[in-house]
Amino acid sequence: ISLAARRGIIVRDPAVLERLDTCRTAIFDKTGTLTYGKPVMTEMLLTGSLQHSEALSLAAGLEQYSKHPLAAAVVEAARRENVELAAADEIAEPPGRGLSGLLRGHRVELTGRKSVTAQLPPSAAGLEAVMLVDGVVAALLRFRDEPRDDSRSFVQHLAPRHGVSRVMLVSGDRAEEARYLAERVGI
């Protein structure tokens, strides 16, 4: 088994390995390559009148119907805290607009920062979702997808072992999150 295979790296075209010694730039995808691809909810910053458990119940109740990578993290956070997931009466997930639904008589929306015109707390490193309840910002959910334990050592071995002089990170995440990960893994 090669070093790459032991580290969980998938090579789709083995012929690439024959030309590896001529490669001077390596470009990595972030999610699932340098990270575990399993974000964890690290914080729920309440901005409205809801209590933490009620906000988490509504968010997780809505997210249980989504396949978005952050959805599982919200549901898992509710389960860790033994919070009951609110039942949804209706759900909508229009492409690029987040998730919305009717839960406990409230219109609940989970979306990105760019979709909200209201004043929000300052952005922080990590992934975020904004929760609106009845059109009012109720919480900011923050997430982290931690780097794999061996990502830093793998990236650092590329120059001395393979002559790679430039390593780049490709991500659809916010720039703050990409910079955070790049610093953590030595890019």
Number of C-alpha atoms within 10 A of each C-alpha: 5 8 9 11 10 9 13 14 13 11 11 7 7 9 9 11 11 8 9 13 12 11 14 14 13 14 10 14 13 22 19 15 15 25 20 14 17 16 21 20 23 16 14 20 16 16 15 13 9 13 11 13 15 14 25 26 24 27 30 26 25 29 25 19 16 17 9 12 13 24 23 20 22 27 23 17 18 22 15 9 10 11 20 16 21 19 16 21 12 11 18 15 15 9 7 9 14 18 23 23 24 21 21 12 10 15 18 27 29 26 20 17 16 8 12 15 8 10 8 13 10 5 13 11 16 22 22 24 19 23 31 23 22 13 13 15 21 22 26 22 21 22 20 21 23 19 20 16 13 13 16 18 11 16 17 15 12 17 15 9 9 13 15 19 12 13 17 12 15 12 12 10 14 14 12 14 20 19 15 14 23 19 11 13 19 13 16
